[in-house]
């Protein structure tokens, strides 16, 4: 089991069929520190000011 969380930028939009949907883009990870907080490692910086940032644990791989 991993001790980090992945950080996603979630952008909501309306697709070509008029349905509300969301695009999840992994932008980094959170790592726990010794003081009970987290260290943030960003790989991408979201430019949209209306984006939601969501931290999720890594999924277990099915082939393991």
N, C-alpha and C positions, 0 to 999 in steps of 0.2 A: 504494500500500500504506500502511496506517495504522500508526502507531507506538504506539497504545494497546491495552489489553485491556479487554473488558467483564467486569464482576464479577457473578456470578450466585449467588443463594441457592438451593440444591437441597434440597427437602424430600421425604423418602421417606415413602410412606404406602400403605395397602392400599385399592384402589378398591372400588366396590359389588359387583363380580364376584369379589372376593377375590384379585385379582392385585396383586402388588407393583409399584408404579410410582413415578415421581418428578415433581415439579413444579419447573420451572426459572423463576425470577423474576429479571429483570435488576434489580440494585439499585445499580449504579454503574459506575465505570470506573477503571482504573489507567493512569497516565501516567508514563513514565520521567523521572527527574530527572538532573541532571548528575553526581551522585555514584554512579550505578549502581543506585540504588533506585527506588522508585515513589512517586508522589503518589496518594493515594486520594481519589476524588470520590464520595461516597455520595449517592444520591437517595432511598433507602429504607433503613431500619434493620431487619434481621430480628429478630423478637421471640423466635422459637423458639431455645432454647439448643442444640438438637440439629441445627441446619441446617449443611450443608456450604457453604463459600464456594469458588467455582470461578472462575478467571480464564481467559477464552477470547478468542482474536483475533476481530475482526469477520469475519463471512462475506462473501465477495465476492458482490455482487448479480448475479443472473442476467441482468437486463435491461441491463447495462452492456457 
